[in-house]
Amino acid sequence: MRETGILLPITSLPSAYGIGCFSIEAYEFVDKLKKAGQNYWQILPLGPTSYGDSPYQSFSAYAGNPYFIDLGSLIAEGLLSKEECDSVDFGSDSRYVDYEKIYFGRFSLLRKAYERSNFLDKEDARKFLEENAFWLDDYALYMAVKNHFDNKSLAEWEDDIRLRQPEAVDRYFNELIDDVNFYKYLQYEFIKQWSRLKDYANKNGIRIIGDIPIYVAFDSADTWANPELFQFDENRMPTAVAGCPPDAFAATGQLWGNPLYQWDYHKETGFEWWRKRIEYSFRLYDVVRIDHFRGFDEYYSIPFGDPTAEFGHWEKGPGYELFRTVKEKLGDLNIIAEDLGYVTDTVKQLLSDCGYPGMKILQFAFDSREESDYSPHNYPNNCVVYTGTHDNDTLVGWMSQLCEEDKKLAVDYLNLEDKNFMDCRWEFIRSALGSVARIAIIPIQDYIGLGTEGRMNVPSTLGNNWKWRLKNEDFPEELLEEIKRINQIYKRGM
């Protein structure tokens, strides 16, 4: 079956209170996906974000982002009043998220809802707390302690609690029990609302593609509660961190800063932490995209403290053994492997051994310097094609910045000789939809025709990322009909 979908992060949904969430607009978006004949809604990671607002740098590999909790639902439950929500300044620009205002405004409202909820008396809440205790207890205490230390990074906490000395853990838990329960309440409300939205999507024929970042943040409940999983020294500080080597796009490489895994320990445990993480992800999503798949074959190790990624080196990852173990424990899973970048023969072999579809980015096809695996005529059937991802410029933005040689290649490839190049985004989209790729995912900005103002992320930069939002008028009925019509031409969708 040839399938299709649209990429739109939850944060980018329209909503009344400053950021996309699980509000009525999310359900309306599902309705629009159905009208447009789509099979999938792809989102970005759902985890709580920290400094920089990146969903790929989260306080937890399991927790959900409290920003996504719909205030309207809390009003309907009688936990908040509309007047209370309307009185908060969430920012004045409906096109872009103001994260500073969201942070200060939303948590004060969520705290009021918690104090009025009596959620610990609810049977479904007690069941949720019991089923998720394996990660939730550590996460809630971590966040409570972090709040106690004015949101400072884990590295700046007092040593007794940073190192999880038992008496310190007990003391902070008892002193901060109300905060601990508040953070548990947020996760209860998050999963209740998300499950309701996902169920609605599934009943309407829309499946959710979610995302597992390969790495976790150093400042996270995962590293605090499970230091043995990571390459830490005796003081529980990283000995090496993740990133990418220098290339044509970054002269000093990319220094991500995430702690690296102690893969020998993971192997000794039968990859239990990874198995649980993947299993939990399939409770949240129907299909899971595993970020930076190459890192499971080989990962780039940068000495901790280096200011750039220039002096790192490659280390061997767990390879197929991890995914074989996951398959033995969990069966065949709908996984997409993010295999972008320089792909070695061993990465290709790992992808083949796993049988997962890899990713093809149409923008990468038009590099006049070399023959590209990203050209549609080179695609295998078992892949997912995108015009671009959250890390790329929009299609129109990218088209506007092509050098003459790459532009000529695109014109020749798509037979655009007699057309105004900047009016040809649909020809690029058609090229993706018409390819043999089993699944085609188009970012909504490309269907709308937005330029660089609609870009989600510029890698290795801070300050202006993850902010763009959709407006209701961006996605009118006539565009839905056109999307459905073009997908049907290429036998994709419902």
C-alpha positions in Angstrom: 0.0 0.0 0.0 1.3 3.5 -0.9 0.7 5.8 2.0 1.1 9.5 2.8 1.1 11.9 5.6 1.8 15.4 6.9 4.5 16.6 9.3 3.3 19.1 11.9 4.6 19.4 15.5 2.1 19.7 18.3 3.6 23.1 19.2 2.7 24.4 15.7 -1.0 23.8 16.0 -3.2 26.8 16.4 -4.8 27.2 19.8 -6.1 29.9 22.2 -3.2 30.0 24.7 0.1 30.7 22.9 1.2 27.2 21.9 -0.2 24.2 20.1 -1.6 21.6 22.5 -4.2 18.8 22.8 -7.0 21.3 22.3 -10.1 21.3 20.0 -7.8 22.6 17.2 -5.8 19.3 17.3 -9.0 17.3 16.7 -9.9 19.7 13.9 -6.5 19.1 12.4 -7.2 15.3 12.4 -10.5 16.0 10.6 -8.5 18.0 8.0 -6.0 15.2 7.6 -8.9 12.8 6.9 -10.4 15.2 4.4 -7.0 15.5 2.7 -6.9 11.7 2.3 -3.9 11.3 4.6 -2.7 8.1 6.4 -0.3 9.7 8.9 0.3 12.6 11.2 4.0 12.9 12.0 5.0 14.9 15.1 8.2 15.6 16.9 9.2 14.2 20.3 6.6 14.9 23.0 9.0 15.3 25.9 9.3 18.3 28.3 11.8 20.8 26.9 14.6 22.7 28.6 16.8 25.6 27.7 16.7 26.2 23.9 13.2 24.7 23.7 14.4 21.7 21.6 12.2 18.6 21.8 15.5 16.7 21.2 16.8 17.9 24.6 14.3 16.8 27.2 14.3 16.3 30.9 13.0 12.7 30.4 12.9 10.0 27.8 9.4 9.1 29.0 7.6 12.2 30.3 5.3 14.4 28.3 5.5 18.1 27.8 3.2 20.0 30.2 2.8 22.7 27.6 0.6 20.3 25.6 -2.0 20.0 28.3 -5.1 21.7 27.0 -6.3 24.5 29.3 -9.7 24.4 27.7 -10.2 20.8 29.0 -9.2 21.9 32.5 -11.8 24.7 32.2 -14.4 22.1 31.2 -13.4 20.0 34.2 -14.0 22.9 36.5 -10.3 23.0 37.5 -9.7 26.4 36.0 -11.8 29.3 34.9 -11.8 31.0 31.5 -11.1 34.3 33.2 -8.0 32.9 34.9 -6.7 31.6 31.6 -7.6 34.7 29.6 -5.8 36.9 32.1 -2.4 35.4 31.4 -0.1 36.9 28.8 1.0 34.1 26.5 2.4 36.4 23.8 0.7 38.5 21.1 1.9 36.8 17.9 -0.2 33.9 16.9 2.4 32.9 14.3 5.3 32.2 16.8 5.5 30.7 20.2 6.8 33.0 23.0 8.4 30.3 25.2 9.4 32.7 28.0 5.8 33.8 28.5 4.5 30.2 28.1 6.8 29.0 30.8 5.9 31.6 33.4 2.2 31.7 32.5 1.3 28.1 32.0 2.8 26.5 35.0 1.0 28.9 37.4 -2.3 27.8 35.9 -1.4 24.1 35.9 -0.5 24.4 39.6 -4.0 25.8 40.3 -5.6 23.0 38.4 -3.5 20.4 40.4 -4.4 22.0 43.7 -8.1 21.7 42.8 -8.0 18.3 41.2 -7.7 15.8 44.1 -6.3 13.5 41.5 -4.8 11.1 44.0 -8.3 10.1 45.0 -9.1 9.0 41.4 -8.9 5.3 40.6 -7.6 5.9 37.0 -4.9 8.2 38.4 -3.8 5.6 41.0 -3.6 3.0 38.2 -1.6 5.4 36.1 0.9 6.0 38.9 1.3 2.3 39.6 1.8 1.4 35.9 4.4 4.2 35.3 6.2 4.1 38.6 9.3 2.6 36.9 10.1 6.1 35.4 7.6 8.5 36.9 8.8 8.3 40.5 12.3 9.3 39.6 11.1 11.9 37.1 8.7 13.7 39.5 11.3 13.8 42.3 14.0 15.0 39.8 11.7 17.9 38.7 10.8 18.8 42.2 14.4 18.9 43.3 15.3 20.9 40.1 12.6 23.4 41.0 14.0 23.6 44.6 17.4 24.6 43.1 15.8 27.4 41.0 15.9 25.2 37.9 19.7 24.9 37.9 21.3 22.1 35.9 21.9 18.8 37.6 25.6 19.5 37.7 25.0 22.5 40.1 22.9 20.6 42.7 24.2 19.8 46.2 26.3 16.7 46.0 24.3 14.6 48.4 21.1 14.7 46.2 23.0 15.0 42.9 24.7 11.7 43.7 21.5 10.2 45.0 22.7 9.4 48.5 19.8 7.4 50.1 19.3 9.7 53.1 19.2 12.7 50.8 16.7 11.1 48.4 14.4 10.4 51.4 14.8 13.8 52.9 14.1 15.7 49.6 11.1 13.4 48.8 9.5 14.1 52.2 10.2 17.9 52.1 9.0 18.3 48.5 6.1 15.8 48.4 3.6 18.3 47.2 5.9 19.3 44.3 6.5 15.6 43.5 2.7 15.0 43.3 2.3 18.1 41.1 4.7 16.7 38.5 3.0 13.4 38.7 -0.4 15.1 38.1 1.0 16.8 35.0 2.0 13.5 33.5 -1.4 12.0 34.4 -3.2 14.8 32.7 -0.8 14.7 29.8 -1.3 11.0 29.1 -5.1 11.3 29.6 -5.4 14.1 27.0 -2.9 12.6 24.6 -4.5 9.1 24.7 -7.9 10.7 23.9 -6.5 12.6 20.9 -4.6 9.6 19.6 -7.6 7.4 19.9 -9.7 10.0 17.9 -7.0 10.1 15.2 -6.9 6.3 15.0 -10.6 6.0 14.8 -10.5 8.4 11.8 -7.9 6.4 10.0 -4.9 8.6 11.0 -1.9 6.9 12.5 0.7 8.9 14.6 4.4 8.8 13.7 6.4 9.8 16.8 10.1 10.2 17.4 12.7 8.7 19.7 15.8 10.9 20.0 18.8 8.6 20.2 20.4 10.5 23.1 19.0 12.0 26.4 20.1 15.3 27.9 22.7 15.4 30.6 20.3 17.5 32.7 17.6 14.8 32.9 16.0 12.4 35.2 17.4 9.5 33.0 21.0 10.4 33.8 20.3 11.2 37.4 18.4 8.0 38.1 20.5 5.6 36.0 24.1 6.9 35.8 25.4 3.4 35.1 23.9 3.6 31.6 26.2 6.4 30.6 29.9 7.2 30.1 30.4 9.0 33.4 33.4 9.3 35.7 33.4 8.6 39.5 31.8 12.0 40.1 29.0 11.3 37.6 30.2 13.8 35.0 30.5 12.8 31.4 33.9 11.6 30.1 32.7 12.1 26.5 29.7 13.6 24.7 27.9 13.3 21.4 28.1 15.3 18.2 29.1 15.2 14.6 32.5 15.7 13.0 33.4 18.7 10.8 32.0 18.7 7.3 31.0 21.0 4.5 28.2 22.5 6.5 30.0 22.9 9.9 33.8 23.6 9.8 34.2 22.7 13.5 31.5 20.0 13.6 28.4 19.9 15.8 28.8 19.7 19.5 25.5 18.3 20.8 26.8 17.7 24.3 24.6 14.7 25.2 26.2 12.0 27.4 27.1 8.8 25.5 25.9 5.4 26.4 27.9 2.7 28.3 27.0 0.1 25.7 28.8 -2.7 27.4 26.6 -2.3 30.4 23.4 -2.1 28.3 24.5 -5.4 26.7 24.9 -7.0 30.1 21.3 -6.1 31.0 19.9 -7.4 27.7 19.3 -3.8 26.6 16.6 -3.6 29.2 16.5 0.2 29.3 16.2 0.5 25.5 13.6 -2.2 25.4 11.5 -0.4 27.9 11.9 2.9 26.2 10.9 1.5 22.8 8.0 -0.4 24.3 6.7 2.7 26.0 7.1 4.7 22.8 4.6 2.3 21.1 2.1 3.2 23.8 2.3 6.8 22.6 2.7 6.3 18.8 1.7 3.9 16.1 5.0 4.3 14.2 8.3 5.3 15.8 11.1 7.2 14.0 14.4 6.5 15.6 16.6 9.6 15.4 20.3 9.4 14.3 20.2 5.7 13.4 23.8 5.8 12.4 24.8 6.2 16.1 23.8 2.6 16.8 26.4 1.4 14.3 29.1 3.9 15.1 28.9 7.0 17.3 31.1 10.1 17.3 32.8 10.6 20.7 34.0 14.1 21.7 36.1 14.6 24.9 34.0 16.3 27.5 34.9 19.9 27.9 36.1 20.4 24.3 34.7 23.7 22.9 34.1 22.2 19.5 33.6 18.8 17.9 36.9 18.9 15.9 38.8 16.4 18.0 36.3 13.6 18.4 36.6 10.0 17.1 34.3 7.2 16.1 33.4 4.4 18.4 31.6 1.1 17.7 27.9 1.0 18.8 25.8 -2.0 19.7 24.8 -2.7 16.1 22.2 -5.3 15.2 22.4 -7.0 18.6 20.3 -4.3 20.2 17.5 -4.5 17.5 17.6 -8.3 17.4 17.0 -8.3 21.2 14.2 -5.7 20.9 12.5 -7.9 18.1 12.8 -11.0 20.2 11.2 -9.3 23.2 8.6 -7.1 21.4 8.1 -8.6 18.0 8.0 -6.8 14.7 7.6 -3.1 15.2 6.8 -0.2 12.8 10.0 1.7 13.0 11.5 4.3 10.6 15.3 4.7 10.7 16.6 8.2 10.4 19.7 7.3 8.3 20.5 10.7 7.0 24.0 12.2 6.5 27.1 10.2 5.5 25.9 6.6 5.4 28.7 4.0 5.5 28.4 0.5 4.2 28.1 -0.8 7.8 25.1 1.5 8.4 23.5 0.3 5.2 24.0 -3.3 6.4 22.5 -2.5 9.8 19.5 -1.0 8.1 19.2 -4.1 5.8 19.5 -6.5 8.8 16.8 -4.6 10.7 14.5 -4.3 7.7 13.4 -0.8 8.7 12.6 1.8 6.0 15.2 4.6 5.9 14.6 8.2 5.0 15.0 10.1 1.7 15.1 13.9 1.6 14.1 15.3 -1.7 16.1 18.5 -1.1 19.3 16.5 -0.9 18.7 15.1 -4.4 19.7 18.3 -6.1 23.4 18.5 -5.4 25.1 19.0 -8.7 28.5 17.9 -7.3 27.6 14.2 -7.1 25.2 11.4 -8.0 22.8 11.2 -5.1 20.9 8.3 -3.3 18.3 10.9 -2.6 17.3 11.2 -6.3 13.8 9.7 -6.7 15.0 7.3 -9.4 17.4 5.7 -6.9 14.8 5.1 -4.1 14.0 1.6 -2.9 10.4 0.8 -2.2 11.2 0.3 1.5 11.8 4.0 2.4 10.0 7.1 3.6 10.4 10.2 1.4 10.2 13.7 2.7 10.5 17.0 0.8 12.3 18.2 3.9 12.4 17.6 7.7 12.2 19.9 10.7 15.9 20.6 10.3 15.6 21.7 6.7 14.5 25.0 5.3 11.0 24.9 3.8 10.8 23.9 0.2 10.2 27.4 -1.0 12.9 28.8 1.2 15.4 26.2 0.0 14.4 26.8 -3.7 15.1 30.6 -3.2 18.7 29.9 -2.1 19.8 27.2 -4.6 23.1 28.0 -6.4 22.8 28.1 -10.2 24.3 24.6 -10.7 21.9 23.0 -8.3 19.0 24.9 -9.7 19.9 23.8 -13.2 20.0 20.2 -12.1 16.5 20.6 -10.5 15.1 22.3 -13.7 16.5 19.5 -15.9 15.4 16.7 -13.6 11.8 18.0 -13.2 11.5 19.5 -16.7 10.9 23.0 -15.5 12.6 24.8 -18.4 9.6 26.9 -19.4 8.3 27.7 -15.9 9.0 30.3 -13.3 11.2 28.2 -10.9 9.8 29.8 -7.7 6.3 28.7 -8.7 7.2 25.1 -9.0 6.9 23.7 -5.4 4.1 21.4 -6.5 6.4 19.8 -9.1 8.8 18.9 -6.2 6.0 17.6 -4.1 4.7 15.5 -7.0 8.2 14.1 -7.5 8.1 12.8 -3.9 4.5 11.5 -4.1 5.2 9.9 -7.4 8.3 8.0 -6.3 8.3 4.3 -5.4 8.8 5.1 -1.7 6.2 3.2 0.4 5.4 6.3 2.5 5.6 10.0 1.5 5.5 12.7 4.3 5.2 16.4 3.4 5.8 19.1 6.0 2.7 21.3 6.1 4.7 24.4 5.3 5.5 22.9 1.9 1.9 22.3 1.1 1.1 25.9 2.1 4.0 27.3 0.2 5.7 29.2 3.0 9.3 30.5 2.7 12.0 30.5 5.3 9.7 32.3 7.8 8.1 28.9 8.3 11.2 27.0 9.1 11.2 25.1 12.4 14.9 24.7 13.2 18.3 25.7 12.1 20.7 23.1 13.6 23.4 24.3 16.0 21.7 27.7 16.6 19.7 29.0 19.6 16.9 31.6 20.0 14.6 31.4 17.0 13.9 27.7 16.7 10.7 25.5 17.3 8.5 28.6 17.3 6.5 28.5 14.0 2.8 27.9 14.3 0.0 27.2 11.8 -3.0 29.5 11.5 -6.5 28.1 10.8 -6.7 30.1 7.5 -3.4 28.5 6.3 -5.2 25.2 5.7 -8.5 25.9 3.9 -10.9 23.4 2.3 -9.7 24.0 -1.2 -6.1 23.1 -0.2 -7.3 19.9 1.5 -9.1 19.0 -1.7 -6.0 19.7 -3.8 -3.8 17.7 -1.5 -6.2 14.7 -1.7 -6.5 15.0 -5.5 -2.7 15.0 -6.0 -2.2 12.1 -3.6 -4.9 10.1 -5.4 -3.2 10.6 -8.7 -0.2 8.8 -7.3 -2.4 6.2 -5.6 -1.5 7.4 -2.1 -3.7 7.9 1.0 -7.2 6.9 2.0 
